[in-house]
């Protein structure tokens, strides 16, 4: 799959981790990332234009 940026790759990985946690019925998960921009945007519940679709699934 072609992905436009490293930030999008990281967002997709987080989304996949959260989807897996849901499928295993986990109620707590600790997600770690070295992408400060991505973590900040998720934490603020804001969406960068580039990540809009992925982050709307995450938040």
C-alpha positions in Angstrom: 0.0 0.0 0.0 1.2 3.5 -0.8 1.2 5.8 2.2 1.9 9.5 1.8 3.9 10.2 5.0 5.6 8.6 8.0 3.0 10.4 10.2 0.2 8.6 8.3 2.0 5.2 8.8 2.2 5.8 12.5 -1.5 6.8 12.7 -2.4 3.6 10.8 -0.4 1.5 13.1 -2.1 3.0 16.2 -5.5 2.5 14.6 -4.7 -1.1 13.9 -3.5 -1.6 17.5 -6.7 -0.1 18.9 -8.8 -2.3 16.6 -7.0 -5.4 17.8 -7.5 -4.3 21.4 -11.2 -4.0 20.8 -11.4 -7.4 19.1 -9.7 -8.9 22.2 -12.1 -7.0 24.4 -9.3 -5.2 26.2 -10.5 -2.3 28.3 -7.1 -0.7 28.9 -4.3 -0.2 26.4 -1.1 1.7 26.5 0.0 3.1 23.1 3.5 4.5 22.8 4.7 6.5 19.8 7.8 8.5 19.0 5.6 10.9 16.9 5.1 13.8 19.2 2.9 15.5 16.5 0.6 12.6 16.2 0.2 12.0 20.0 -0.5 15.7 20.5 -3.2 15.7 17.8 -4.9 12.6 19.2 -4.7 14.0 22.7 -6.2 17.3 21.7 -8.9 15.5 19.7 -7.9 17.5 16.6 -7.3 16.2 13.1 -4.5 17.2 10.8 -5.9 17.4 7.3 -3.5 14.6 6.2 -4.8 12.3 8.9 -8.4 13.2 9.1 -9.9 9.8 8.2 -7.5 7.8 10.3 -7.7 10.0 13.4 -11.4 10.1 13.3 -11.3 6.3 13.7 -8.8 6.6 16.5 -10.5 9.3 18.6 
